[in-house]
Amino acid sequence: MNKAQLIIFAAIGAIVLLAVLLITGAIPGLRERPPAPFTLTIWGSRDAPGLWQDLGRTYREEELASATIEYAQKDPKTYEAELVNALAAGRGPDLFLLTDADLEAHRDKIAPLPDGSLGYQKRSIKGVFADGAIGVITDPSGALLAAPLDFDTLALFYNRDYLNAANIPAPPKTWAELAGQVKTLTKLSAVGGIERSGAALGTAANVRHAPDIFAALLYQSGGAFADPATGRGALVNPATVLALTFYTSFANTAKSTYSWNAFFAPSLDAFADGETAMAIGYAADVPAVAARNPQLNFDTAPLPQATDAKTPTAFGRLDLLAVSRASPQHEQAWKFLLWLQSKDAQKTYLDAVGLPPSRRDLVAAKPPREYLVPFYDQVLIARTLPPALGGSLPRIVHDMVEAVANRRFSVEQAIGRANDAITAAAPNAEPSE
């Protein structure tokens, strides 16, 4: 081998060695610095800490992030107060869980993600999330306010043994069918007392989710709570009269649908105890009913619809995860949230908690539990309460229903009072004349 060949081979060897040293990071100053480790703290009152630990581990592996996810499970009874106090003192979590009904009350505590930041674009989420979720999680500028974790929907719970004994082959598909079945399923005493209820409907004080059930009836009747342009109440119309009259008829002794009163236990407890043949609840309620009475032979079915409805309408509630304005790690928190919205991460979360998805592409997926099928099937047609009214609307609807059920006001009077209350509660509403 001559001198020139030796030089060429030596040069090639040096280049190969340098490449190896660069790849392995053995040369000081050339190795890529690992990202600085950081911790994101999440507060909530429902999920088990182990679920979030698993999600955090997957996030680190998939995104090569040096993140530690710490989840603090709070007492549901004190969570709201503890969260508000902690955020006010500047020592709260980086992210916190809330519902769509709570979002408006916490808007000033949330750090939104502007449209166009970190790869997020509002125009793209219409193909990702259910329509009912989009209006809740975004503001008029297109900013993302929070990330939806699930989209639970109202469905019918029914006692299979009671329907079988009454020779009713299937649960009702319409409210008219439900009213007809209630007449058969309700058992009255000789003096008119209810020995067994056909359906837990009619009141608000002892019917779980009564404002949501009424909202579903109102939407199915073509009504609305407020004018989206002005914020003023929009309840004074025939659709509201129809919805409120129908709902309260189940607690009206003068109606043939009378099957419920204020003396029953809360509706889902009464259903679990066999005191009523039908009730309405969310997927999140199913485990509690089953735990209360493991021997109960019950099933779930889609929420009944208006007779001859051209477009079916359901009702749902969102669980959300928001970034705290007080957190010093807004960007890292939002990166984690955007990853959490990916299809695989969402499925992992939903399979663990047993709730329906907000993502459109997961709606058609097979639920992890069979009883979830009706809840999944309603996600794309589900509507929510108007976000701007926040947590005030359920109380307004509760009072309206109770006023009629207790015969303190007529249907029209109760609607008028509720309409005025909505106008007063709505932000930027024009003053009443």
Buried (B, 14 or more C-beta within 10 A) or exposed (E): EEEEEEEEEEEEEEEEEEEEEEEEEEEEEEEEEEEEEBEBBBBBBBBEBEBBBBBBEBBBEEEEBEBBBBBBBBEEEEBBEBBBEBBEEEEBBBBBBBBBBBBBBBBEBBBBBEBEBEEBEBEEBEEBBBEBBBBBBBBEEBBBBBBBBBBBBBBBBBBBEBBEEEEBEEBBBBBBBBBBBBEBBBBEEEEEEBEBBBBBBBBBEBBBBBBBBBBBBBBBBBBBBBBEEEBBBBBBBEBBBBBBBBBBBBBBEEBEBBBBBEEBBBBBBBBBBBBBBBBBBBBBBBEEBBEEBEEBEBBBBBBBBBEEBEEBBBBBBBBBBBBBBBBEBBBBBBBBBBBBBEEEBBBBBBEBBBBBBBBBEBBEBEBEEEBBBBBBBBBBBBBBBBBBBBBBBBEBBBBBBBBBBBEEBEBBEBBBBBBBBBBBBBEEBEEEE
